[in-house]
Amino acid sequence: MKAVYIEQNGGVDMLRYGDRAAPEPAAGEVLVKVAASGVNFIDTYHRTGLYKLPLPAIIGSEAAGVVEKTGEGVNGFKPGDRVAYAMARGSYAEYQAVPARLLVHVPAGVELRDAAATMLQGMTAYYLSHATFPLKSGHTALVHAAAGGTGRLLAQMAAMAGARVIATAGTPAKADIAREAGAHDVILYDQQDWVAEVKKLTGGDGVDVVYDSVGRATFMKGLDCLKPCGMMVSFGQSSGPVEAFDILLLSSKGSLYVTRPTLANHVGADELARSTSDLFSWIKAGKLKLLIGRTYKLADAAQAHKDLEGRKSTGKLVLEL
């Protein structure tokens, strides 16, 4: 089968496209013929070695496709079923053996490409807005990179919950995308003092929660945007990892809370079923609008990584097989 893999860590030139042995499903696994695979920042972390993998490794962590065969002991899935999944590394390939516990059925009316574009970022936005800091009417949230894949979905879910969304974006075009997603106010962080703008927009109060996928470039300033007892949710590091800081800083800035959640801790059977059921229902009803920024052939995965890391993309990037 064709796949994109790495034999050593490094830049995009480390991505190899070629033949790899097709997997066979072990007990409890399902062999999926992949139709589309989502491109995410975690894929670049695996490529560079920020998140370590045993090498060589096929990268990619989410996809949608059709069940080819099932391993021993698998119930609830059969050949021909349309399925999607996340948190199973190896999706940049024509076939992947996936633990059945990570699979969900894709309902009629949802395209496989859209399902692949929804899983990792959609479930991330879901747990951030429903579990990490459950948003409700009256809350104000600062969402960084709100024109990106996760940020745009998060802004929509926050708006659906009745929260006020203050978004940051890098360009006027991305600001428009954030507004379309439900942001009440958008700050161009490359052109404005975004901390001062947040304070101005909130009458000096600050926000209840900061959702930060950027990391090093925004984390410390984000603390200054919070109300007393507000929460900093650091869930990504596109600009690099957050530097160490003295924990006493949190008390001096108003008894702040800081958390670094990951999707891996939010994909239990009940959570997986609940979040994906809501996500697919919202997509079918037109309540949650996906933005596929660009699709690429599997062989062009390196270009997708370049576009993602170079901030040349909006919405979701997808590899189609």
N, C-alpha and C positions, 0 to 999 in steps of 0.2 A: 504494500500500500504506500501511497505518497504521504509524507508528513514533514512538518517543520520541527527541527530539533537543534539542540546545542551539544557540543562536545567539550566546550570550555566556556567560561564566563567572559563577558565583555560587551562590546558595542554591537550594533545591528549586523556587523559583518560576521558575527559569530553564529548567526542564524543559518542553518543548512536546510535546503529543500531537497528531499530525495526519497529513496525507497527504504522502508523499515518493515520488519516482520509484522504481519497483521496479528493482533492479539486473539486469544481464545478466552471466552468468559469462564472464570473459575466459579466455584460454588458461591451463590449469592450475588453474582454479577450478571449484567446484561450486555451483550455486544450491540453497539449502536452504530449504524451507518450514518455518519455525520453529514448533515445538510448545510449547516452554518455554525460558525464558531465566533463567539464574541471576543473582542480585543480589549484588554484591560491593563491598567497600570501594574497590577501584580505580575503580569506576564513579563514586563520589562524588569521588574525586581528579580524574577527568576533568571532572566537572561544575564543580568549584570552580576548576580551573585549576592545582591543585598539580602534576598531570601534564598538560603542554600538548598540545592537539590543534589541528589546523587546523579552523577553524570556518566554517560550521555543521557539526555532527557528530552522527551517531546514536551513542549510547553503548551500553554492554553488551559483555561480553567472553567469554561462554560461552553455549552453547545446545545443544539437541538437536532433531531434526526429521527430515524425510523429503526425500530428494533429488528435486528438481523437474526439473533438467536439468544436463548437464555441459558444460564448455567444452572447447575443442580440446586434445588431448593428455592428457586425463584417463583413467587406467586404474584399475580396481579399484572404481569406483563407478558405479551406474546409477540411473535414475529408480525411485523406490519403496524404495530402500535406507534403512534407519533409521540415522542417524548422529548423532554428537555431536562437539563441538569446544570449544576454549578458545583464548585469545590471538588472537582475530580480532575486532577491535572493530567493533561495529555490530549486536549481537544483539537489541537492543530494537526489533525490527521483525518484520513478517510474513514477509519474505524477506531472506536475506543471501547474498551471493556470498562463498564461503569458499575459501581456498587448499586444494587437495586434500591437501597435505602435513600439514595440521593436523587432518584428519578421521579419525575412527575409526568402525568399525561398532559399532552397539549390538546385543549378542547377544540372542537370544530369552530371555525370562525377566527382562529388565531394562526397566522402564518408561521412556519417554522423559523424563518429569518427573524420575525418579531419575537418569537419565544426565546431564541438564542440571545437576542439583544436585551431581554428583560431579566434573565435569571440573576446574574451576579449583582448588577447595579440596581435592579429593581428590588431584590430582597435586601440589599444593603440599605437603600433608601427607606424601605419598609421598617426594618428593625430600628434604624436611627430615629424615625419619627413616631414609632409605636411602642418601643421598648426602652431604648437608651434614654431618651427624653421624650415621653409621650406628649405630643403637642395637642393643644386644644385652643378654643377661642379665648382670646385675651393674651396669649403668648406672642412674643416677638422673637424671631429667629434670624440670625445672620448666617447666610449660606454662601460660602466661598465657591468660586468656579461654578456658578449656577448655570452656565451654558453648556457645561460638560455633561457626560452621560449620567453619572450619579447625581450631580448637583441639580440638573434639570428635573429629574424624577422626584428628588427630594423637595424641590420648590413646589411642585404640583401637589404632592401629598401634604405638605404643610398648609398650603392654601385650602385644600379640601377639608383639613381639620379646623379651619377657621383662624389659623395663626397669621400674624403679619410677617411677611417675608422681606427682609432687606438682603439684597444679593450683591455680590461683587462679580465683575467681569472685566476682561482685558481690552475689549474694543467696543465701539458703538454697536456693531452688528451683533456681537455676543450679548450686549445689554438688551437688545431687542428680543433675542431668544429667551433671556431670563424673564423679561416682562410677560412674554407670551405664555411662559410656564406658570405664571401666577405671582411673580415678585411685585410687591407694591412699590418698592424703591430699588434702584440699581446704582451702584457706585463703580466708577471706572478706576480701579485701584492703581493703574499705571499713571493716571493723570490727576488724581485727587488724594488728599490726606484722608484715607478711608476711616481711620479711627475718629477723627474730628467730625466727619460726615455722619457716622453712626451716632455719635453723641448729639449732633444737631438734630437728626431725624427722630431721636427718641426724647428730645427735650432734656438731654443731660442724664437720663436715667440709665441708658445702656440696654442691652438685650438680655432675654432670659437664657438663651443658649446660642453658642457658636458652633456650627458644623464646619469643621476644617479638614479638607482633604489635601491641602497644599503643604502643610508642615513647616519647615524651617523658616520660610519667608514670611509667614503670617502668624505663627503661633503666639509669640510673646505679645505682639500688638493686639491680637485677639483677646487676650486677657483683659486689656484695658477697655474693651467694648462691653464687658459683662456687668450686669447688675450685681449688687451684693448677693451672695449665695447662688449666683448663676453658674451654668455648667459649660465648660469647654469640652467639646466632643472632637477629639483628634482621630480621624479614621483613615488618613492617607498622608502621603509625603511626596507629592509630585515635585516639590522643590528641594527635597532632601530631608533626612530625619531631623526631628526636633532636638536641639541641643539640651544638655543637662542644665537644670536650674534648681535653685534652693527652694524646697517645698514651703518654707516660711513665706515666700512671696505670695502664696495663695491667701494666707491670712491677712497680709498687709493690703491686698487688693479687694478685700471684702468677703473673706471666708468662701472662696471659690471652690467649685468642684472641677476635677479634670478626669477624663476617662479616655482610654484607648481601646475601643471595642473592635472586634473582628467578626466577620460573618460566620466563621467556623464555629463560634459558640452560640449561633442562632439558627442552626439548621437541624434541630431535633425533628422527629417525625411530625409532631403536632405543629411546630412552628413552620416547617416546610409546607405542610398542607394548607395551613391558614394563610400564609403570606402569598403563595402562588395562586391559590384560589381567588383571593382578592385582586391580585395583580391582573390575572387573565380576565376576570369579570370586568374590571375597570377598563381594560383595553377594548374588550368587545363592546362595552357600552359607550365608548368614546370619552370616558372621564379621565383616563390616563393616556396622554398622547406621546407616542414614541417619536424620536427624531433619529433616523439612521443617517449619520453624517456622510458616510461613504462605505461602499462595499469593495472588497478586494478579492482577487483570486488567492488561493492558499499559497501559491508560489510567490506572491507579492507581500508576504507577511512583514518583511523587513521594511518596506515602504510604510506600512501601517504603523509600525513602531516609530519610525522617523516622524510621521505626522503627529502621533500622539505625544511624543516627548517634546516635539518642537512647537507645541501649542498651536498647531495648524488645523486642528479639528474642532468640530462642534458636535454635540450629540454623541451617538454611539457608532463605533467602527466595527465592521463585521467582515469576517472571511467567509466566502461562499465556496462550496465544493461542488 
